[in-house]
Amino acid sequence: MNEKLYYKENNAEISNDEFLTTVYARKTPTANKLKKHGFIFACTKKSENEMLSKKIIVTGKQYAHKIFAVRDGDYVFLYNLDTDTLLGTFLARGEPSFDSSLKIFNGKYPYYIAVEPVSEVKEIRNASKFFNKLNISWRDILNENGALYLRSILDNMIFVSLNKEKLIDENYRPPIFSTTFWDYPYQSYGDTPKGNNKYPGVTPAFIIFNLIWRYTEPGDLVCDPMAGSGTTIDVCREEKRNIIAFDIVPTRKDIIQADARSLPLKDNSIDMIFIDSPYSDNIKYNPHPLNIGNIPATSEEFFDELENVMRECFRVLKEGKILAWLIGDQWAKGVFVPVGLKIYERLTKYFSPVDIVCVARRNQASNTPFWHSKAIKHNFYLRGFKYLIIVKKDSSNDKKIRKPKIKWNTYER
């Protein structure tokens, strides 16, 4: 089958490339300099009329990260789950917003974006079969070609054959993980870099993305006391969080020079803290005499100094809010140090545990055939994961063991 897509306009066949770049460009009121994307949001019989009449797309926490990925001028479609109908095409207008007092649907859906129809709203029935045919889901984010293709179907254009070009932009936003194993192939995501991937020990941006969408709302204040190359800053700004970042030796102008053991912040002023601390003295960040990363993890001094950071985090964090600490173990010269377990033990002296996530390690210097061969030959293990320890400030926690009220089902062997 011919791989190209053709649109018949005035009995003239226009090739796929020309169709995507010119046919809709002359019909769309405004155009972004950045590549556009397409977003499909779900509704029901009850909510469809409300959204269409008010020209607003709303969603709850589950898809808040998706609606905040929409930019002015992006393509938006509405999928009615009850009737299995796709409606469109709309253009996003303005910036995504969060309003906890939004009165639509009794305040259950405070995340929203204004839209306007490109023309008369049209529909595709049995949309789930259409999605299956294209191998897409309404939860996916479409690239510009995918969005234009969906729009063309709604506009009843006639095609000679189906374009099998990839329609989804898988790297535009990370998934929100639902398990305690997090893995993502790239350090950054989207159209703009997050941090500096050449910086030693750079933080994967998807970790911060997941944390802020789980534990904060747009407008909340996030703190990174060991900001490194600024990954947390870049993610928070793009996702509409306020951010204050520190480092003992700042690498950029928007990082404030400060020691994480003595932050220039008021008590109970921060909505979430993220720390990607040194794991030992294995990485030479800088020669600053107060740099904790210059202390080996084989020394208790290393953990004592990080505990001072924990105390300071407890002071500045608001009650009930989250601290997330990324840390890895160390094996060097035949000596294993369970750094992650030691950090967890000290954190729980001040905070209540929420969970521990296993983060797959990618792109580290030891991930080469040479080192894999060495690990097997000399019977040691390369570090394959990091701990993401998530704890909560709970001043009322009396540290007593509480028996959970859980009723377990039992099964015969």
C-alpha positions as CSV (number, residue, x, y, z in Angstrom):
1,M,0.0,0.0,0.0
2,N,1.2,3.5,-0.8
3,E,2.6,5.1,2.4
4,K,1.7,8.6,1.3
5,L,-1.5,10.4,2.3
6,Y,-3.4,12.5,-0.2
7,Y,-6.1,15.1,0.2
8,K,-8.4,15.9,-2.7
9,E,-9.2,19.6,-2.9
10,N,-10.9,20.9,-6.0
11,N,-10.2,17.5,-7.7
12,A,-6.4,18.1,-7.2
13,E,-4.3,15.7,-5.3
14,I,-2.1,17.3,-2.7
15,S,0.7,15.2,-1.1
16,N,1.0,14.5,2.6
17,D,3.9,17.0,3.2
18,E,2.1,19.8,1.4
19,F,-1.2,19.0,3.2
20,L,0.4,19.2,6.6
21,T,2.3,22.4,6.0
22,T,0.0,24.5,3.9
23,V,-3.6,23.3,3.7
24,Y,-4.4,24.0,7.3
25,A,-1.9,26.8,7.8
26,R,-4.1,29.0,5.6
27,K,-7.3,28.1,7.5
28,T,-6.1,28.4,11.1
29,P,-6.5,31.8,12.7
30,T,-3.2,31.9,14.6
31,A,0.0,29.9,14.4
32,N,2.6,29.1,17.1
33,K,6.3,29.4,16.2
34,L,6.8,26.2,18.2
35,K,5.5,22.9,16.8
36,K,1.9,22.4,17.8
37,H,0.5,19.4,19.6
38,G,-2.8,17.7,19.8
39,F,-4.6,16.8,23.0
40,I,-7.7,14.6,23.5
41,F,-9.6,15.2,26.8
42,A,-12.4,13.0,28.1
43,C,-16.0,14.0,29.0
44,T,-19.3,12.3,29.6
45,K,-22.9,13.0,28.5
46,K,-23.3,15.2,31.6
47,S,-20.2,17.2,31.1
48,E,-20.1,17.6,27.3
49,N,-22.7,20.3,27.0
50,E,-21.2,22.3,29.9
51,M,-17.7,22.3,28.3
52,L,-19.0,23.1,24.8
53,S,-21.3,25.9,26.0
54,K,-18.6,27.5,28.2
55,K,-15.8,26.8,25.7
56,I,-13.6,25.3,28.4
57,I,-11.9,22.0,28.9
58,V,-11.7,20.9,32.6
59,T,-10.1,17.9,34.2
60,G,-9.1,16.5,37.6
61,K,-5.8,15.6,39.3
62,Q,-5.4,12.5,37.2
63,Y,-4.8,14.4,33.9
64,A,-3.8,17.8,35.3
65,H,-0.2,17.3,34.0
66,K,-1.7,16.8,30.5
67,I,-3.8,19.9,30.5
68,F,-0.8,22.0,31.7
69,A,1.2,20.7,28.7
70,V,-1.3,22.6,26.3
71,R,0.0,25.8,24.8
72,D,-1.9,28.6,23.2
73,G,-2.8,27.6,19.7
74,D,-2.5,23.8,20.2
75,Y,-5.2,21.5,18.9
76,V,-7.7,20.1,21.3
77,F,-10.3,17.4,20.9
78,L,-13.1,16.2,23.2
79,Y,-13.9,12.5,23.6
80,N,-17.2,11.5,25.1
81,L,-16.6,8.2,26.9
82,D,-20.4,7.5,27.3
83,T,-21.2,7.8,23.6
84,D,-17.8,6.8,22.2
85,T,-17.8,10.0,20.1
86,L,-14.8,12.3,19.2
87,L,-15.6,16.0,18.8
88,G,-13.5,18.8,17.3
89,T,-11.6,20.6,16.3
90,F,-10.8,23.3,18.9
91,L,-7.8,25.6,19.4
92,A,-6.4,26.3,22.9
93,R,-6.7,29.9,24.0
94,G,-4.5,31.4,26.7
95,E,-2.6,29.5,29.3
96,P,-3.8,26.5,31.3
97,S,-5.0,27.4,34.8
98,F,-5.7,26.0,38.2
99,D,-8.6,27.3,40.4
100,S,-9.6,25.3,43.5
101,S,-12.8,27.3,43.7
102,L,-13.9,26.7,40.1
103,K,-17.6,26.2,40.3
104,I,-18.0,23.9,37.3
105,F,-19.0,20.4,38.4
106,N,-18.9,21.4,42.1
107,G,-15.2,22.1,42.1
108,K,-14.2,18.5,41.3
109,Y,-12.2,19.6,38.2
110,P,-10.1,22.7,39.0
111,Y,-7.6,22.4,36.1
112,Y,-8.8,24.0,32.8
113,I,-7.9,25.5,29.5
114,A,-10.1,27.8,27.4
115,V,-10.8,26.7,23.8
116,E,-12.6,27.9,20.7
117,P,-13.9,25.8,17.8
118,V,-11.9,26.2,14.5
119,S,-15.2,26.0,12.7
120,E,-18.4,24.1,13.2
121,V,-17.9,21.3,15.8
122,K,-17.9,17.9,14.0
123,E,-17.8,14.4,15.4
124,I,-16.6,10.9,14.8
125,R,-18.8,8.1,16.1
126,N,-17.4,4.7,17.3
127,A,-14.2,6.6,18.0
128,S,-12.6,3.8,20.0
129,K,-12.4,1.7,16.8
130,F,-10.9,4.7,15.0
131,F,-8.3,5.0,17.8
132,N,-7.4,1.3,17.5
133,K,-7.0,1.6,13.8
134,L,-4.5,4.4,14.2
135,N,-2.8,2.6,17.2
136,I,-3.4,5.6,19.5
137,S,-5.2,6.3,22.7
138,W,-7.1,9.4,23.8
139,R,-4.6,9.6,26.6
140,D,-1.7,10.1,24.2
141,I,-0.2,13.5,23.2
142,L,-0.3,13.8,19.4
143,N,2.5,15.5,17.4
144,E,1.5,18.2,14.9
145,N,1.0,15.7,12.1
146,G,-1.2,13.5,14.3
147,A,-3.3,16.5,15.3
148,L,-3.7,17.7,11.7
149,Y,-4.6,14.2,10.6
150,L,-7.3,13.9,13.3
151,R,-8.6,17.3,12.3
152,S,-8.7,16.2,8.6
153,I,-10.8,13.2,9.4
154,L,-13.3,15.4,11.3
155,D,-13.4,17.7,8.3
156,N,-14.5,14.8,6.1
157,M,-11.5,14.9,3.7
158,I,-11.0,12.1,1.3
159,F,-7.9,10.0,1.4
160,V,-6.4,7.6,-1.1
161,S,-4.5,5.7,1.6
162,L,-3.7,5.9,5.3
163,N,-0.5,7.7,6.4
164,K,1.3,5.3,8.7
165,E,3.6,8.0,10.0
166,K,4.0,8.1,13.8
167,L,1.3,10.3,15.2
168,I,2.3,10.5,18.9
169,D,5.0,12.6,20.6
170,E,6.1,10.2,23.3
171,N,8.8,12.5,24.6
172,Y,6.8,15.7,25.0
173,R,5.8,15.0,28.6
174,P,6.7,12.0,30.8
175,P,4.1,9.6,32.1
176,I,2.9,9.9,35.7
177,F,4.1,6.6,37.2
178,S,1.7,4.4,39.2
179,T,4.2,1.9,40.5
180,T,7.3,2.1,42.7
181,F,9.6,1.4,39.7
182,W,10.4,4.5,37.7
183,D,12.2,4.3,34.4
184,Y,12.5,6.8,31.5
185,P,15.1,6.7,28.7
186,Y,16.1,10.4,28.6
187,Q,17.4,12.9,31.1
188,S,15.1,15.7,29.8
189,Y,11.8,15.9,27.9
190,G,9.8,18.4,25.8
191,D,11.0,21.3,23.6
192,T,13.4,22.9,26.1
193,P,16.3,21.4,28.1
194,K,15.9,20.7,31.8
195,G,19.2,21.2,33.6
196,N,22.5,20.4,31.9
197,N,23.0,16.8,30.8
198,K,26.7,17.3,30.8
199,Y,26.7,18.2,34.5
200,P,28.1,15.4,36.7
201,G,25.3,13.5,38.4
202,V,22.6,15.5,36.6
203,T,19.1,14.8,37.9
204,P,16.6,13.1,35.5
205,A,13.9,15.7,34.9
206,F,11.1,13.1,34.9
207,I,11.6,12.5,38.6
208,I,10.8,16.1,39.5
209,F,8.0,16.2,37.0
210,N,6.3,13.2,38.7
211,L,6.9,14.5,42.2
212,I,5.5,18.0,41.7
213,W,2.3,16.7,39.9
214,R,1.7,14.2,42.7
215,Y,2.5,16.4,45.7
216,T,2.0,20.1,44.7
217,E,-0.4,22.3,42.8
218,P,0.4,25.1,40.3
219,G,1.6,28.1,42.2
220,D,3.1,26.1,45.1
221,L,6.6,26.9,46.3
222,V,9.2,24.1,45.7
223,C,12.7,24.2,47.1
224,D,15.9,22.5,45.9
225,P,18.7,23.0,48.4
226,M,21.3,21.3,46.3
227,A,20.3,22.5,42.8
228,G,23.3,21.4,40.8
229,S,22.7,22.4,37.1
230,G,19.1,23.6,37.8
231,T,16.9,20.7,36.6
232,T,14.3,21.4,39.3
233,I,14.2,25.1,38.3
234,D,13.5,24.3,34.7
235,V,10.8,21.7,35.4
236,C,9.0,23.8,38.0
237,R,8.9,26.9,35.7
238,E,7.5,24.9,32.8
239,E,4.8,23.3,35.1
240,K,3.8,26.6,36.7
241,R,5.3,26.1,40.1
242,N,7.3,28.7,42.0
243,I,10.8,27.6,42.7
244,I,13.7,28.7,45.0
245,A,17.0,26.9,44.5
246,F,20.3,26.9,46.4
247,D,23.7,25.5,46.0
248,I,27.0,25.9,47.8
249,V,28.6,26.7,44.4
250,P,25.9,28.0,42.0
251,T,26.2,27.0,38.4
252,R,23.8,29.6,37.0
253,K,22.3,33.0,38.0
254,D,19.0,31.8,39.2
255,I,20.6,29.5,41.9
256,I,21.2,31.3,45.2
257,Q,24.5,30.7,46.9
258,A,23.8,29.0,50.3
259,D,24.6,26.0,52.4
260,A,21.8,23.4,52.6
261,R,22.5,23.2,56.3
262,S,21.6,26.8,56.8
263,L,18.9,28.0,54.3
264,P,17.9,31.7,54.2
265,L,14.2,30.7,54.5
266,K,11.4,31.2,57.0
267,D,10.1,28.4,59.1
268,N,7.2,26.4,57.5
269,S,7.4,28.3,54.2
270,I,7.9,25.6,51.6
271,D,5.3,23.3,49.9
272,M,7.8,20.6,48.7
273,I,11.5,19.9,48.9
274,F,13.5,17.8,46.4
275,I,17.1,16.8,47.1
276,D,19.5,15.0,44.9
277,S,22.4,14.9,47.3
278,P,25.9,13.5,46.9
279,Y,26.2,9.7,47.4
280,S,29.8,9.9,48.6
281,D,32.9,11.6,47.4
282,N,32.8,9.7,44.1
283,I,32.0,12.8,42.0
284,K,34.1,15.9,42.2
285,Y,31.5,18.7,42.0
286,N,33.7,21.5,43.3
287,P,36.6,22.1,45.8
288,H,34.5,24.2,48.2
289,P,35.7,23.3,51.8
290,L,32.0,22.9,53.0
291,N,30.9,20.7,50.2
292,I,29.4,17.5,51.7
293,G,30.3,15.7,48.5
294,N,34.0,15.9,49.4
295,I,33.4,13.6,52.4
296,P,33.5,9.8,51.8
297,A,30.4,7.7,52.6
298,T,32.6,5.3,54.5
299,S,32.8,8.0,57.2
300,E,29.9,8.7,59.6
301,E,30.7,12.4,59.2
302,F,29.1,12.2,55.7
303,F,25.8,11.0,57.2
304,D,26.0,13.5,60.2
305,E,26.3,16.4,57.8
306,L,23.4,15.2,55.6
307,E,21.4,14.8,58.8
308,N,22.0,18.5,59.4
309,V,20.4,19.1,56.0
310,M,17.4,17.0,57.1
311,R,16.9,19.1,60.2
312,E,17.0,22.3,58.1
313,C,14.5,20.8,55.6
314,F,12.1,19.9,58.5
315,R,12.3,23.5,59.7
316,V,11.4,25.2,56.4
317,L,8.9,22.6,55.2
318,K,5.2,23.2,55.8
319,E,3.3,20.8,58.0
320,G,2.0,17.8,56.1
321,K,4.1,18.5,53.0
322,I,6.6,16.3,51.2
323,L,10.4,15.9,51.1
324,A,11.7,13.6,48.3
325,W,15.4,12.5,48.6
326,L,17.2,10.9,45.7
327,I,20.2,8.8,46.7
328,G,22.2,5.8,45.6
329,D,24.4,3.2,47.3
330,Q,28.2,3.0,46.9
331,W,30.5,0.1,46.0
332,A,34.2,1.0,45.7
333,K,37.4,-0.9,46.0
334,G,35.7,-3.9,47.5
335,V,33.7,-2.0,50.1
336,F,29.9,-1.7,49.9
337,V,28.1,1.1,51.8
338,P,24.2,1.0,51.9
339,V,23.9,4.8,51.6
340,G,20.2,4.7,50.7
341,L,19.3,2.6,53.8
342,K,21.4,4.8,56.1
343,I,19.7,8.0,54.7
344,Y,16.3,6.4,55.1
345,E,17.1,5.6,58.8
346,R,18.1,9.1,59.5
347,L,15.2,10.7,57.6
348,T,12.6,8.8,59.7
349,K,14.0,10.4,62.8
350,Y,12.3,13.6,61.7
351,F,9.8,12.7,59.1
352,S,7.0,10.1,58.5
353,P,7.7,7.7,55.7
354,V,5.4,7.9,52.6
355,D,7.1,5.4,50.2
356,I,10.3,4.4,48.6
357,V,10.6,4.4,44.8
358,C,13.2,2.5,42.8
359,V,14.6,4.7,40.0
360,A,16.5,2.9,37.2
361,R,20.0,4.3,36.6
362,R,20.7,5.1,33.0
363,N,23.7,6.6,31.1
364,Q,26.1,6.3,34.0
365,A,29.8,5.9,33.1
366,S,29.9,2.3,34.3
367,N,27.2,1.2,31.8
368,T,29.7,-0.1,29.3
369,P,30.7,-3.6,28.1
370,F,34.1,-3.1,29.8
371,W,32.6,-2.6,33.3
372,H,29.9,-5.3,32.8
373,S,32.7,-7.7,32.1
374,K,34.6,-6.6,35.1
375,A,31.6,-6.9,37.4
376,I,31.1,-10.6,36.4
377,K,34.8,-11.4,36.4
378,H,35.5,-10.0,39.9
379,N,32.0,-10.9,41.3
380,F,30.6,-7.4,42.2
381,Y,27.6,-5.5,41.1
382,L,27.2,-2.3,39.2
383,R,24.7,0.2,40.6
384,G,21.5,-0.4,38.7
385,F,19.1,1.8,40.7
386,K,18.7,4.7,43.0
387,Y,16.4,5.2,46.0
388,L,13.8,7.9,45.9
389,I,12.8,8.2,49.5
390,I,9.5,10.1,50.0
391,V,8.7,11.4,53.5
392,K,6.2,13.8,55.1
393,K,6.6,16.4,57.8
394,D,4.2,15.3,60.5
395,S,4.9,17.1,63.8
396,S,2.1,15.2,65.5
397,N,3.7,11.9,64.7
398,D,4.7,10.4,68.1
399,K,6.7,7.6,66.4
400,K,4.6,5.0,68.1
401,I,3.8,1.8,66.1
402,R,0.2,2.0,65.0
403,K,-1.6,-1.2,64.0
404,P,-3.2,-0.5,60.6
405,K,-6.8,-1.4,60.2
406,I,-6.5,-3.6,57.2
407,K,-8.6,-6.6,56.3
408,W,-6.7,-9.0,54.2
409,N,-8.3,-11.6,51.9
410,T,-6.8,-15.1,52.3
411,Y,-6.6,-17.8,49.7
412,E,-6.1,-21.5,49.8
413,R,-2.8,-22.8,48.4
